[in-house]
Amino acid sequence: MVTTPFSATEGPVKIPRPGLLDLLGRAKWDAWKKREALSRIQAQEAYVETLMGILKGFSDRPEAVELINELRNFGLDPDEHTGKLFYLISGVSRITSL
């Protein structure tokens, strides 16, 4: 399953679909397009749920436990959550690349 933070942070798709040779770009674009009807808040909630699922697979690492706790407390205050979401995404990327 491909998931993308774009619908959660950028809103509806605003760019053309990548070319045939860009398989990853197309998969991300398709996932973004699929969630285009979601509100920004709904998309962020769905993305946070996806991040929780990924992090639970790394629950033996202290960094993952810390991010899981932050995700559990993820408040959907529209004025603060987009930056917080980017912070959490970067933490997940750091953990899953170890």
N, C-alpha and C positions, 0 to 999 in steps of 0.2 A: 504494500500500500504506500502510495506516495502522498505525503501531506506537505502543505506549504504554509508559511506564515503570511504570505502576501494578502490573502483575503482578510486576515486579521489586522494587518497593519496598513495596507494600501487601499483596501476597498475593492470595487469592481475592476475587472481586467481593463487596462488602458493601452496595452501594447499588442501588436500582431503576434500570432502564433509563430514560434521559431520554426526554422526550416527542417526538412526531413532528416538531415544528418545530425541535428542537435537533439539526440534522443532524451537526454536528461532535461534539457530546456523544454522540450515538448511535454514530457511527463509532468513537470512542475506547472507549466502553463495550463495543461488539461485539468490538473488538480485544483488550480486557482479558479478556472472557469467553472468547474463543477460546483464550487462553493460560492459562486458569485451572488446567488440569491440570498445568502445569509447576511444578516446585519453584521456590522463590525464586532459588536459584542458577542453575538452567537458564534462568529468565526473564531474569536479569541477564546471563548469557552471550549470550543471543539479542539483548538490547537493545544490548549493547556491539558485537556484530557489525553491527547496523543502524547504530549511530553511526559505526563505521569506514567503512561504505559511503558515508554522507553526507559525512563529512569528506574522503574521498579526492577528492570532486568539488571541494573547496576547497583542495587541496594547494599551491596557489600562494600561500596566505596563511600567514604565520608562526604565527599563532594556531592554525590548523588543524594544522600540522605538530607543534606542541607538544602538542596534544590527542591526535593520532594516536599519538605516542610514549607518552603517559600511558596510553592505551587498550591499547597493546601490553603494557604492564607492569601491567595491571589484575589485581591479585591478588584472588582470591575468598575472602578471609578474612572470614567472616561478621560478625566484630565491627567491621570497618572499612569494608567496601565500600559500604554503603548511602549514607553521607555522601559518599564518593568518587564514587559514581554521580551523585548530585545535582549535585556540582561539575562533572562532565564534561557533564552534560545542559545546565547553564546556559552552559557554554562553547560548546557546539555551537549553542545558540540565539543566542548573541551573534554567532557567525561567520556563520551562515546568514541572519541578518537584516541584514547589512551591504549 
